Amino acid sequence: MNTLLFILSLAPLTAQRPDTAFFITRLGKDTLAVERFTFGGRVLDGVSVLRTPNVVVRRYRAVFGAGGRAESLTVAAGPAGRPARQVTIYRYTDDSVVVEIQRDTVRRREAVAVHGRPLPFAPDILGPWETSLASALAASVGDPQMSLLADAAAIRYELHRAGGDTLDLRIANRDYGPLVARVDAAGRLQSLDFRATTDKYLAERSNGLDVDSMTAVFAAREQAGAGMGALSPRDTARATVGGAHILIDYGRPLRRGRTIFGNVVPWDTVWRTGANQATQLITDRDLVIGGTAVPAGTYSLFTVPSPKGWQLIINKQHGQWGTDYDSKQDLARIPMRIREVATSTEQLTIATRGGASGSDVVIAWDRVEAAVEVKAR
């Protein structure tokens, strides 16, 4: 019997009447993931279906011992309608967790020194979030803390009651937060709001979802070439200006029905001007951008959008993740021209406009265009 079949054939070990929950996770107006899980006090059984970049089904089972302490968690992931390609097993003791990962025929094992038996951090799998939140809330009458396992360390969220059914989840290093959770009187998760993070998701409890039928629909769309694909595919803008060859490499998020500036992209805050890895500018000759000399080389581009005007940041660091901004590496901050346009741009677009002697670099998304002049020195 293979590992996945063994997981699914385990007899349930429930200490209370199982409670079944359904969640739908959206990015703007688009459905990103659907999930169903059942928790009976001793066993958490769930299936989460993620649509991007390809449809993948994650079946998971967590077993809890005395006092609600995690003993094991198994996650089996693979394409819809096919055997799991990767099985990950977490085995807990009071001071460590052993993680075993088998992908196809390759297996690796790692022991992590960590206390508290934290379940793994996964923004798009809600069952572990609900059980972790409920356990933390039941353990304290003040502002409790909740730990999750991220890579080889535990991350800790402080749970602050914000009134009514709302909790603010705050993390000390602000690396992934703030999050906002809503829970009912029994501690069951009603929603988990990631929209203030770089992921921008909103997960909400549903009265019922036919997860199996939805999975079949998602898989059929993908096979027909109409799958969700990457959320922010990479693209390049290229131009030749006065003999200088310019390339801008960036991620292209979609609007997905959202108001972008002042909402998804906050005002007066450094923005990566794209998604995922930092946006890069590469030029083989010296340039003058918005009146500022920019020597030949590779740079990261950031912006600071504001209702009163934008600034383009040319930063000497490059190759980093887009949120890793170091102001000490700034070469220049350059004012940009902005205008509101009648037709909304669905997908972030960076392009060059103009002739051989001089061009504008134009950033367009939603109903805003920001431009700056570029010339060869």
RODO-2510 file (C-alpha; in nm, 4 decimals, decimal comma):
residues 377
     n   res          X          Y          Z
     1     m     0,0000     0,0000     0,0000
     2     n     0,1481     0,3382    -0,0957
     3     t     0,1828     0,6232     0,1538
     4     l    -0,1164     0,8220     0,0267
     5     l    -0,3524     0,5217     0,0423
     6     f    -0,2260     0,4455     0,3914
     7     i    -0,3006     0,8032     0,4998
     8     l    -0,6537     0,7917     0,3651
     9     s    -0,7263     0,4503     0,5192
    10     l    -0,6365     0,5483     0,8754
    11     a    -0,9320     0,5048     1,1087
    12     p    -1,0619     0,8330     1,2537
    13     l    -0,9732     0,8915     1,6193
    14     t    -1,2344     1,1459     1,7223
    15     a    -1,3005     1,2596     2,0762
    16     q    -1,5969     1,4814     1,9871
    17     r    -1,8481     1,5215     1,7102
    18     p    -1,6533     1,6117     1,3957
    19     d    -1,7070     1,9614     1,2590
    20     t    -1,6776     2,0105     0,8822
    21     a    -1,5721     2,3454     0,7405
    22     f    -1,5515     2,4828     0,3875
    23     f    -1,3317     2,7748     0,2809
    24     i    -1,2860     2,9707    -0,0383
    25     t    -0,9751     3,1852    -0,0865
    26     r    -0,9904     3,4730    -0,3330
    27     l    -0,7436     3,7165    -0,4818
    28     g    -0,9632     4,0100    -0,5708
    29     k    -1,2608     3,8638    -0,7567
    30     d    -1,0790     3,5456    -0,8629
    31     t    -1,0990     3,2147    -0,6755
    32     l    -0,7502     3,1049    -0,5808
    33     a    -0,8221     2,7968    -0,3672
    34     v    -1,1043     2,5933    -0,2143
    35     e    -1,0856     2,3715     0,0913
    36     r    -1,2835     2,1241     0,3005
    37     f    -1,1724     1,9943     0,6378
    38     t    -1,3170     1,8007     0,9302
    39     f    -1,1938     1,8242     1,2867
    40     g    -1,3109     1,6024     1,5708
    41     g    -1,0666     1,6932     1,8465
    42     r    -0,8135     1,4180     1,7743
    43     v    -0,7895     1,4220     1,3933
    44     l    -0,7900     1,7033     1,1395
    45     d    -0,8658     1,5724     0,7894
    46     g    -0,8696     1,8084     0,4932
    47     v    -0,8291     1,8674     0,1241
    48     s    -0,7168     2,2003    -0,0219
    49     v    -0,7136     2,2679    -0,3958
    50     l    -0,4871     2,5453    -0,5233
    51     r    -0,5300     2,6737    -0,8805
    52     t    -0,1989     2,8506    -0,9418
    53     p     0,0306     2,8117    -1,1259
    54     n    -0,1287     2,4705    -1,1916
    55     v    -0,4135     2,2880    -1,0212
    56     v    -0,2724     2,0924    -0,7270
    57     v    -0,4650     1,8924    -0,4661
    58     r    -0,3224     1,8809    -0,1125
    59     r    -0,4741     1,6142     0,1170
    60     y    -0,3691     1,6447     0,4778
    61     r    -0,4214     1,4703     0,8097
    62     a    -0,3048     1,5875     1,1516
    63     v    -0,3292     1,3698     1,4628
    64     f    -0,3427     1,5272     1,8082
    65     g    -0,2773     1,3702     2,1472
    66     a    -0,3550     1,4682     2,5041
    67     g    -0,4122     1,8385     2,5568
    68     g    -0,4486     1,8964     2,1836
    69     r    -0,0742     1,8562     2,1229
    70     a     0,0175     1,7748     1,7644
    71     e     0,1661     1,4282     1,7166
    72     s     0,1913     1,4135     1,3383
    73     l     0,0831     1,5824     1,0181
    74     t     0,0932     1,4330     0,6690
    75     v     0,0407     1,6313     0,3493
    76     a     0,0117     1,4541     0,0129
    77     a     0,0148     1,6831    -0,2919
    78     g    -0,0279     1,6183    -0,6616
    79     p    -0,2205     1,7045    -0,9775
    80     a    -0,5982     1,6613    -0,9796
    81     g    -0,7028     1,3038    -1,0557
    82     r    -0,3488     1,1655    -1,0285
    83     p    -0,1390     1,0089    -0,7512
    84     a     0,0411     1,2395    -0,5114
    85     r     0,3825     1,3479    -0,6350
    86     q     0,5054     1,4680    -0,2954
    87     v     0,4312     1,3427     0,0541
    88     t     0,5528     1,5412     0,3554
    89     i     0,5316     1,3965     0,7065
    90     y     0,5865     1,5964     1,0258
    91     r     0,6472     1,3963     1,3453
    92     y     0,6487     1,5897     1,6727
    93     t     0,8133     1,5646     2,0119
    94     d     0,8165     1,8294     2,2832
    95     d     1,1445     1,9787     2,1642
    96     s     1,1656     1,8956     1,7934
    97     v     0,9886     1,8058     1,4730
    98     v     1,1210     1,5588     1,2180
    99     v     1,0211     1,6431     0,8615
   100     e     1,0343     1,3734     0,5943
   101     i     0,9708     1,4687     0,2319
   102     q     0,9351     1,2181    -0,0488
   103     r     0,9002     1,3552    -0,4038
   104     d     0,8776     1,0883    -0,6711
   105     t     1,1701     0,8594    -0,5805
   106     v     1,3740     1,1165    -0,3850
   107     r     1,3462     1,1253    -0,0065
   108     r     1,5014     1,3632     0,2425
   109     r     1,4749     1,3979     0,6195
   110     e     1,5399     1,6942     0,8480
   111     a     1,5126     1,7412     1,2236
   112     v     1,4225     2,0877     1,3518
   113     a     1,4744     2,1927     1,7136
   114     v     1,1527     2,3713     1,8074
   115     h     0,9208     2,3797     2,1073
   116     g     0,5423     2,3956     2,1211
   117     r     0,4670     2,1502     1,8374
   118     p     0,3756     2,4177     1,5806
   119     l     0,1858     2,3183     1,2675
   120     p     0,3427     2,4339     0,9396
   121     f     0,2778     2,7804     0,8029
   122     a     0,0766     2,7692     0,4778
   123     p    -0,1297     3,0749     0,3786
   124     d    -0,3614     2,8754     0,1533
   125     i    -0,4355     2,5778     0,3828
   126     l    -0,6852     2,6884     0,6486
   127     g    -0,7359     2,3789     0,8645
   128     p    -0,4062     2,4179     1,0567
   129     w    -0,4799     2,7890     1,1050
   130     e    -0,8183     2,7128     1,2637
   131     t    -0,6870     2,4454     1,5000
   132     s    -0,3853     2,6574     1,5971
   133     l    -0,6010     2,9630     1,6644
   134     a    -0,8585     2,7654     1,8644
   135     s    -0,5861     2,6043     2,0756
   136     a    -0,4178     2,9381     2,1471
   137     l    -0,7463     3,1071     2,2388
   138     a    -0,8481     2,8231     2,4701
   139     a    -0,5141     2,8354     2,6523
   140     s    -0,5280     3,2011     2,7615
   141     v    -0,7715     3,4641     2,8863
   142     g    -0,5434     3,7542     2,7920
   143     d    -0,3692     3,8160     2,4601
   144     p    -0,2471     3,4688     2,3627
   145     q     0,0265     3,3699     2,1196
   146     m     0,0205     3,1219     1,8330
   147     s     0,3243     2,9524     1,6796
   148     l     0,3592     2,8117     1,3288
   149     l     0,6519     2,6296     1,1694
   150     a     0,8170     2,8216     0,8842
   151     d     1,1226     2,6592     0,7261
   152     a     1,3472     2,5610     1,0179
   153     a     1,2057     2,7889     1,2875
   154     a     0,8860     2,8732     1,4686
   155     i     0,7246     3,2073     1,3973
   156     r     0,5051     3,3553     1,6662
   157     y     0,1927     3,5632     1,6244
   158     e     0,0435     3,7651     1,9087
   159     l    -0,3354     3,7503     1,9023
   160     h    -0,4939     4,0815     1,9964
   161     r    -0,8678     4,1050     2,0419
   162     a    -0,9907     4,3934     1,8272
   163     g    -1,3525     4,3829     1,9405
   164     g    -1,6397     4,1545     1,8552
   165     d    -1,5254     3,8453     1,6676
   166     t    -1,2074     4,0062     1,5288
   167     l    -0,8464     3,9228     1,6104
   168     d    -0,5348     4,1066     1,4958
   169     l    -0,2454     3,8670     1,4383
   170     r     0,0803     4,0524     1,4843
   171     i     0,4299     3,9223     1,4220
   172     a     0,7293     4,0929     1,5814
   173     n     0,9444     4,1259     1,2680
   174     r     0,6452     4,2258     1,0497
   175     d     0,7664     3,9719     0,7926
   176     y     0,4191     3,8367     0,7190
   177     g     0,1515     4,0551     0,8644
   178     p    -0,0559     4,2065     0,9879
   179     l    -0,3305     3,9474     0,9526
   180     v    -0,6918     3,9818     1,0625
   181     a    -0,8949     3,6785     1,1686
   182     r    -1,2611     3,6458     1,2564
   183     v    -1,3669     3,3626     1,4869
   184     d    -1,7026     3,2605     1,6287
   185     a    -1,7810     3,1975     1,9954
   186     a    -1,6573     2,8375     1,9683
   187     g    -1,3223     2,9517     1,8232
   188     r    -1,4043     2,8364     1,4689
   189     l    -1,2354     3,0434     1,2028
   190     q    -1,4769     3,2509     0,9916
   191     s    -1,2266     3,4417     0,7788
   192     l    -0,8548     3,5074     0,7537
   193     d    -0,7534     3,8293     0,5818
   194     f    -0,4100     3,8386     0,4182
   195     r    -0,4802     4,1535     0,2164
   196     a    -0,2332     4,3650     0,4145
   197     t     0,0450     4,1177     0,3282
   198     t     0,2208     4,0773    -0,0034
   199     d    -0,0094     3,7837    -0,0893
   200     k    -0,3318     3,9935    -0,0786
   201     y    -0,5595     3,6904    -0,0219
   202     l    -0,8927     3,6766     0,1605
   203     a    -1,0075     3,3359     0,2889
   204     e    -1,3720     3,3068     0,3981
   205     r    -1,5779     3,0259     0,5460
   206     s    -1,8610     2,9049     0,3242
   207     n    -2,1872     2,7305     0,4109
   208     g    -2,0908     2,4523     0,1708
   209     l    -1,8729     2,3825    -0,1316
   210     d    -1,8653     2,0816    -0,3601
   211     v    -1,4864     2,0725    -0,3557
   212     d    -1,4623     1,7576    -0,5689
   213     s    -1,6800     1,9021    -0,8482
   214     m    -1,4956     2,2351    -0,8355
   215     t    -1,1636     2,0520    -0,8619
   216     a    -1,2845     1,8742    -1,1757
   217     v    -1,3894     2,2083    -1,3283
   218     f    -1,0544     2,3705    -1,2447
   219     a    -0,8646     2,0756    -1,3971
   220     a    -1,0788     2,0788    -1,7135
   221     r    -1,0179     2,4510    -1,7622
   222     e    -0,6453     2,3980    -1,7224
   223     q    -0,6436     2,1129    -1,9759
   224     a    -0,8297     2,3406    -2,2187
   225     g    -0,5578     2,6060    -2,1829
   226     a    -0,7719     2,8336    -1,9647
   227     g    -0,6138     2,7662    -1,6266
   228     m    -0,5266     3,0376    -1,3789
   229     g    -0,1524     3,0137    -1,4450
   230     a     0,1035     3,2218    -1,2587
   231     l    -0,0427     3,5056    -1,0551
   232     s     0,2221     3,7554    -1,1668
   233     p     0,4103     3,6283    -1,4728
   234     r     0,7484     3,7802    -1,5511
   235     d     0,7880     4,0070    -1,8528
   236     t     1,0383     4,2501    -2,0031
   237     a     1,0241     4,5907    -2,1651
   238     r     1,3059     4,6684    -2,4112
   239     a     1,4099     4,9842    -2,5942
   240     t     1,7038     5,1401    -2,7737
   241     v     1,7506     5,5061    -2,6821
   242     g     2,0364     5,7044    -2,8365
   243     g     2,2337     5,3858    -2,8865
   244     a     2,1718     5,2640    -2,5309
   245     h     2,0022     4,9239    -2,4991
   246     i     1,7571     4,9261    -2,2069
   247     l     1,5828     4,6272    -2,0506
   248     i     1,3292     4,6351    -1,7652
   249     d     1,2430     4,2971    -1,6098
   250     y     0,9357     4,2849    -1,3819
   251     g     0,6435     4,0790    -1,2457
   252     r     0,2968     4,1606    -1,3813
   253     p     0,0134     4,1281    -1,1256
   254     l    -0,3478     4,1662    -1,2402
   255     r    -0,6098     4,4043    -1,1058
   256     r    -0,8713     4,1284    -1,0522
   257     g    -1,1509     4,3752    -0,9825
   258     r    -0,9630     4,5606    -0,7086
   259     t    -0,8905     4,9293    -0,6616
   260     i    -0,5127     4,9366    -0,6892
   261     f    -0,3635     5,2667    -0,5716
   262     g    -0,4452     5,3665    -0,2177
   263     n    -0,5657     5,0098    -0,1569
   264     v    -0,3633     4,7159    -0,2920
   265     v    -0,0692     4,9549    -0,3317
   266     p    -0,0754     5,1948    -0,0348
   267     w    -0,0091     5,5635    -0,0897
   268     d     0,3225     5,7151     0,0195
   269     t     0,4903     5,3756     0,0685
   270     v     0,7801     5,2200    -0,1209
   271     w     0,6359     4,9748    -0,3746
   272     r     0,8295     4,7057    -0,5580
   273     t     0,6524     4,8195    -0,8791
   274     g     0,5662     4,4688    -0,9791
   275     a     0,5591     4,1380    -0,7959
   276     n     0,7920     3,8711    -0,6590
   277     q     1,1586     3,9474    -0,7439
   278     a     1,2583     4,3119    -0,7561
   279     t     1,1992     4,4971    -1,0809
   280     q     1,5317     4,5396    -1,2651
   281     l     1,6655     4,8033    -1,5019
   282     i     1,9658     4,7041    -1,7166
   283     t     2,1426     4,9503    -1,9471
   284     d     2,4646     4,9062    -2,1430
   285     r     2,5306     5,2827    -2,1663
   286     d     2,5009     5,5824    -1,9370
   287     l     2,1511     5,7330    -1,9201
   288     v     1,9812     6,0500    -1,8032
   289     i     1,6530     5,9609    -1,6334
   290     g     1,4316     6,2528    -1,5399
   291     g     1,7372     6,4787    -1,5497
   292     t     1,9471     6,2500    -1,3269
   293     a     2,2636     6,0787    -1,4541
   294     v     2,2467     5,7000    -1,4292
   295     p     2,5696     5,5138    -1,5181
   296     a     2,5553     5,1955    -1,7250
   297     g     2,4773     4,8903    -1,5125
   298     t     2,2029     4,6932    -1,3410
   299     y     1,9626     4,8486    -1,0881
   300     s     1,6409     4,7780    -0,9029
   301     l     1,3431     5,0045    -0,9618
   302     f     1,0981     5,1002    -0,6899
   303     t     0,8355     5,3724    -0,6758
   304     v     0,6551     5,5732    -0,4098
   305     p     0,3026     5,6375    -0,5426
   306     s     0,1202     5,9357    -0,3937
   307     p    -0,1957     6,1264    -0,4864
   308     k     0,0274     6,4341    -0,5166
   309     g     0,2868     6,2722    -0,7427
   310     w     0,5113     5,9696    -0,7788
   311     q     0,8802     5,9174    -0,7215
   312     l     1,0919     5,6666    -0,9126
   313     i     1,3650     5,5085    -0,6999
   314     i     1,6765     5,3807    -0,8762
   315     n     1,8535     5,1473    -0,6367
   316     k     2,2028     5,0019    -0,6812
   317     q     2,1152     4,6674    -0,5233
   318     h     1,9732     4,4080    -0,7630
   319     g     1,8757     4,0417    -0,7777
   320     q     1,6894     4,0502    -0,4453
   321     w     1,3266     3,9803    -0,3566
   322     g     1,1051     4,2783    -0,4281
   323     t     1,0288     4,3563    -0,0638
   324     d     1,3991     4,3669     0,0280
   325     y     1,4445     4,7397    -0,0176
   326     d     1,7537     4,9085     0,1272
   327     s     1,7342     5,2869     0,1066
   328     k     2,1100     5,3103     0,1684
   329     q     2,1572     5,1652    -0,1801
   330     d     1,9532     5,4406    -0,3513
   331     l     2,1214     5,6090    -0,6448
   332     a     1,8420     5,8617    -0,6896
   333     r     1,4778     5,9475    -0,6317
   334     i     1,3249     6,1093    -0,9371
   335     p     0,9832     6,2784    -0,9731
   336     m     0,7467     6,1199    -1,2237
   337     r     0,4588     6,2672    -1,4242
   338     i     0,1223     6,1108    -1,3494
   339     r    -0,2126     6,1183    -1,5205
   340     e    -0,5461     5,9450    -1,4790
   341     v    -0,6710     5,7591    -1,7865
   342     a    -1,0233     5,6683    -1,8916
   343     t    -0,9610     5,2983    -1,9600
   344     s    -0,8338     5,0757    -1,6817
   345     t    -0,5217     4,8663    -1,7436
   346     e    -0,5956     4,5165    -1,6128
   347     q    -0,2356     4,3937    -1,5848
   348     l     0,0554     4,6032    -1,4655
   349     t     0,2446     4,7201    -1,7737
   350     i     0,5838     4,8895    -1,7990
   351     a     0,6636     5,0140    -2,1477
   352     t     0,8716     5,2702    -2,3324
   353     r     0,7221     5,5352    -2,5592
   354     g     0,9041     5,7752    -2,7852
   355     g     1,1731     5,7926    -3,0492
   356     a     1,5379     5,7022    -3,0876
   357     s     1,6705     6,0187    -2,9235
   358     g     1,4534     6,0123    -2,6147
   359     s     1,1737     5,8051    -2,4622
   360     d     0,9435     5,7864    -2,1668
   361     v     0,9299     5,4881    -1,9365
   362     v     0,5599     5,4500    -1,8541
   363     i     0,4127     5,2497    -1,5657
   364     a     0,0418     5,1786    -1,6200
   365     w    -0,2025     4,9958    -1,3918
   366     d    -0,5689     5,0466    -1,3155
   367     r    -0,6494     5,4057    -1,4204
   368     v    -0,3069     5,5577    -1,3510
   369     e    -0,0062     5,6167    -1,5743
   370     a     0,3255     5,7385    -1,4336
   371     a     0,6038     5,8425    -1,6721
   372     v     0,9617     5,9647    -1,6649
   373     e     1,1879     6,0757    -1,9504
   374     v     1,4900     5,8626    -2,0453
   375     k     1,7793     5,9785    -2,2660
   376     a     2,1261     5,8515    -2,3448
   377     r     2,4080     6,0628    -2,2020
***
